Structures are given as structure tokens and as C-alpha cells.
Amino acid sequence: MKKEVKVTKNGVKIEFMGEVKVEKIVKMVQNCATGECECMSSDVKSRVENMEVKGEDGEVTLELTGDVAKEEIEEALKRSKVLNS
């Protein structure tokens, strides 16, 4: 799976390409929203206003709205148990 993090005017967009399933990204977002993951600090999570998954298997986009930096999200992706299992 290839991941690319891009800055948007409202936050950050992550594009997942290749061996990626929509349900896996949705699970990652649900874990984050319910506090079941430790990939982001509480400070970063508090600045994420919205998380939206779009696309289809093989090409999924996750848009994070809020005051978050590209580097913070890249670090969170490295620590994600859902993505790296």
C-alpha cells in the first residue's frame, strides 16, 4: 500500500493506493474517533474537527479537517496498528 499525505486549505488529505480496502480505513477512523488507538496524541486529536473517507478499494482518500500538520499525520500513520498489521 502506498500512502501520500497532502496539505489542503482545511487540513490534510491522505491518499491510499494499491492494496487498500475502504473498510480498513473506515476501521482506522472509527478507532481514532472512539479513542481505541494511540497513533495520535490527545493534542493532535483535539485539533481534528472532522474525518471523511472517500473512494473505493484500491484508491481511498481520508480527509482530515482541522489545525493539523502534515508531519503530525505522517507520524500517526507510522504508528497505526490497523495500517501496519
CYANA upper distance limits for C-alpha pairs under 8 A (distance plus 0.5 A):
  1 MET  CA     16 PHE  CA      7.23
  1 MET  CA     17 MET  CA      6.32
  1 MET  CA     18 GLY  CA      5.47
  1 MET  CA     19 GLU  CA      5.41
  1 MET  CA     20 VAL  CA      6.63
  2 LYS  CA     16 PHE  CA      6.19
  2 LYS  CA     17 MET  CA      5.62
  2 LYS  CA     18 GLY  CA      6.76
  3 LYS  CA     14 ILE  CA      7.23
  3 LYS  CA     15 GLU  CA      6.13
  3 LYS  CA     16 PHE  CA      5.16
  3 LYS  CA     17 MET  CA      7.00
  4 GLU  CA     14 ILE  CA      6.08
  4 GLU  CA     15 GLU  CA      5.62
  4 GLU  CA     16 PHE  CA      7.14
  5 VAL  CA     12 VAL  CA      7.38
  5 VAL  CA     13 LYS  CA      6.28
  5 VAL  CA     14 ILE  CA      4.94
  5 VAL  CA     15 GLU  CA      6.95
  5 VAL  CA     70 LYS  CA      7.04
  5 VAL  CA     73 ILE  CA      8.22
  5 VAL  CA     74 GLU  CA      7.43
  6 LYS  CA     12 VAL  CA      6.21
  6 LYS  CA     13 LYS  CA      5.67
  6 LYS  CA     14 ILE  CA      6.77
  6 LYS  CA     70 LYS  CA      7.30
  7 VAL  CA     11 GLY  CA      6.63
  7 VAL  CA     12 VAL  CA      5.07
  7 VAL  CA     13 LYS  CA      6.76
  7 VAL  CA     69 ALA  CA      8.30
  7 VAL  CA     70 LYS  CA      6.75
  8 THR  CA     12 VAL  CA      5.73
  8 THR  CA     13 LYS  CA      7.02
 10 ASN  CA     64 LEU  CA      8.46
 10 ASN  CA     65 THR  CA      5.86
 10 ASN  CA     66 GLY  CA      6.63
 10 ASN  CA     67 ASP  CA      8.17
 11 GLY  CA     63 GLU  CA      8.15
 11 GLY  CA     64 LEU  CA      6.21
 11 GLY  CA     65 THR  CA      5.09
 11 GLY  CA     66 GLY  CA      5.56
 11 GLY  CA     67 ASP  CA      6.56
 11 GLY  CA     68 VAL  CA      6.46
 11 GLY  CA     69 ALA  CA      7.97
 12 VAL  CA     63 GLU  CA      6.55
 12 VAL  CA     64 LEU  CA      5.72
 12 VAL  CA     65 THR  CA      7.11
 12 VAL  CA     66 GLY  CA      8.49
 12 VAL  CA     68 VAL  CA      7.52
 12 VAL  CA     69 ALA  CA      7.77
 12 VAL  CA     70 LYS  CA      6.85
 12 VAL  CA     73 ILE  CA      8.41
 13 LYS  CA     61 THR  CA      7.38
 13 LYS  CA     62 LEU  CA      6.26
 13 LYS  CA     63 GLU  CA      4.89
 13 LYS  CA     64 LEU  CA      6.58
 14 ILE  CA     61 THR  CA      6.14
 14 ILE  CA     62 LEU  CA      5.61
 14 ILE  CA     63 GLU  CA      6.82
 15 GLU  CA     59 GLU  CA      7.75
 15 GLU  CA     60 VAL  CA      6.50
 15 GLU  CA     61 THR  CA      5.06
 15 GLU  CA     62 LEU  CA      7.04
 16 PHE  CA     20 VAL  CA      7.11
 16 PHE  CA     58 GLY  CA      8.03
 16 PHE  CA     59 GLU  CA      6.25
 16 PHE  CA     60 VAL  CA      5.63
 16 PHE  CA     61 THR  CA      6.60
 17 MET  CA     58 GLY  CA      5.91
 17 MET  CA     59 GLU  CA      5.17
 17 MET  CA     60 VAL  CA      7.10
 18 GLY  CA     58 GLY  CA      5.33
 18 GLY  CA     59 GLU  CA      7.15
 19 GLU  CA     57 ASP  CA      8.31
 19 GLU  CA     58 GLY  CA      6.19
 20 VAL  CA     24 LYS  CA      7.78
 20 VAL  CA     57 ASP  CA      6.30
 20 VAL  CA     58 GLY  CA      5.55
 20 VAL  CA     59 GLU  CA      7.42
 20 VAL  CA     60 VAL  CA      7.69
 21 LYS  CA     25 ILE  CA      7.36
 21 LYS  CA     56 GLU  CA      7.69
 21 LYS  CA     57 ASP  CA      4.93
 21 LYS  CA     58 GLY  CA      6.82
 21 LYS  CA     60 VAL  CA      7.96
 22 VAL  CA     26 VAL  CA      6.69
 22 VAL  CA     53 VAL  CA      8.23
 22 VAL  CA     54 LYS  CA      8.45
 22 VAL  CA     55 GLY  CA      7.77
 22 VAL  CA     56 GLU  CA      6.35
 22 VAL  CA     57 ASP  CA      5.84
 22 VAL  CA     60 VAL  CA      6.70
 23 GLU  CA     27 LYS  CA      6.54
 24 LYS  CA     28 MET  CA      6.79
 24 LYS  CA     82 VAL  CA      7.64
 24 LYS  CA     83 LEU  CA      8.09
 25 ILE  CA     29 VAL  CA      6.76
 25 ILE  CA     53 VAL  CA      7.73
 25 ILE  CA     60 VAL  CA      8.30
 25 ILE  CA     62 LEU  CA      8.18
 25 ILE  CA     83 LEU  CA      8.46
 26 VAL  CA     30 GLN  CA      6.65
 26 VAL  CA     53 VAL  CA      7.16
 27 LYS  CA     31 ASN  CA      6.59
 27 LYS  CA     82 VAL  CA      8.13
 28 MET  CA     32 CYS  CA      6.73
 28 MET  CA     80 SER  CA      8.29
 28 MET  CA     82 VAL  CA      6.47
 28 MET  CA     83 LEU  CA      8.11
 29 VAL  CA     33 ALA  CA      6.59
 29 VAL  CA     51 MET  CA      7.55
 30 GLN  CA     34 THR  CA      6.60
 31 ASN  CA     35 GLY  CA      6.50
 31 ASN  CA     36 GLU  CA      5.25
 31 ASN  CA     37 CYS  CA      6.10
 32 CYS  CA     36 GLU  CA      6.59
 32 CYS  CA     37 CYS  CA      6.01
 32 CYS  CA     38 GLU  CA      8.37
 32 CYS  CA     39 CYS  CA      8.50
 37 CYS  CA     80 SER  CA      7.98
 37 CYS  CA     81 LYS  CA      8.24
 38 GLU  CA     79 ARG  CA      8.20
 38 GLU  CA     80 SER  CA      8.19
 39 CYS  CA     75 GLU  CA      8.29
 39 CYS  CA     76 ALA  CA      5.13
 39 CYS  CA     77 LEU  CA      7.53
 39 CYS  CA     78 LYS  CA      8.36
 39 CYS  CA     79 ARG  CA      5.50
 39 CYS  CA     80 SER  CA      5.85
 39 CYS  CA     81 LYS  CA      8.43
 40 MET  CA     44 VAL  CA      6.56
 40 MET  CA     45 LYS  CA      6.72
 40 MET  CA     72 GLU  CA      8.33
 40 MET  CA     73 ILE  CA      8.33
 40 MET  CA     75 GLU  CA      8.50
 40 MET  CA     76 ALA  CA      5.77
 41 SER  CA     45 LYS  CA      6.78
 42 SER  CA     46 SER  CA      6.50
 43 ASP  CA     47 ARG  CA      7.18
 44 VAL  CA     48 VAL  CA      7.22
 44 VAL  CA     68 VAL  CA      7.19
 44 VAL  CA     72 GLU  CA      8.02
 47 ARG  CA     66 GLY  CA      6.10
 47 ARG  CA     67 ASP  CA      5.94
 47 ARG  CA     68 VAL  CA      6.95
 48 VAL  CA     64 LEU  CA      7.01
 48 VAL  CA     65 THR  CA      6.40
 48 VAL  CA     66 GLY  CA      5.13
 48 VAL  CA     67 ASP  CA      7.12
 48 VAL  CA     68 VAL  CA      7.28
 49 GLU  CA     64 LEU  CA      7.92
 49 GLU  CA     65 THR  CA      5.91
 49 GLU  CA     66 GLY  CA      5.52
 50 ASN  CA     63 GLU  CA      8.42
 50 ASN  CA     64 LEU  CA      6.26
 50 ASN  CA     65 THR  CA      5.54
 50 ASN  CA     66 GLY  CA      7.55
 51 MET  CA     62 LEU  CA      7.33
 51 MET  CA     63 GLU  CA      6.19
 51 MET  CA     64 LEU  CA      5.21
 51 MET  CA     65 THR  CA      7.00
 52 GLU  CA     62 LEU  CA      6.08
 52 GLU  CA     63 GLU  CA      5.67
 52 GLU  CA     64 LEU  CA      7.18
 53 VAL  CA     60 VAL  CA      7.59
 53 VAL  CA     61 THR  CA      6.27
 53 VAL  CA     62 LEU  CA      5.07
 53 VAL  CA     63 GLU  CA      7.03
 54 LYS  CA     60 VAL  CA      6.34
 54 LYS  CA     61 THR  CA      5.63
 54 LYS  CA     62 LEU  CA      6.90
 55 GLY  CA     59 GLU  CA      6.44
 55 GLY  CA     60 VAL  CA      5.08
 55 GLY  CA     61 THR  CA      6.52
 56 GLU  CA     60 VAL  CA      6.10
 68 VAL  CA     72 GLU  CA      7.33
 68 VAL  CA     73 ILE  CA      7.91
 69 ALA  CA     73 ILE  CA      7.11
 70 LYS  CA     74 GLU  CA      6.74
 71 GLU  CA     75 GLU  CA      6.75
 72 GLU  CA     76 ALA  CA      6.81
 73 ILE  CA     77 LEU  CA      6.69
 74 GLU  CA     78 LYS  CA      6.96
 75 GLU  CA     79 ARG  CA      7.07
 76 ALA  CA     80 SER  CA      6.72
 77 LEU  CA     83 LEU  CA      7.85
 78 LYS  CA     84 ASN  CA      8.06
 79 ARG  CA     84 ASN  CA      8.18
 80 SER  CA     84 ASN  CA      6.61
 81 LYS  CA     85 SER  CA      6.27
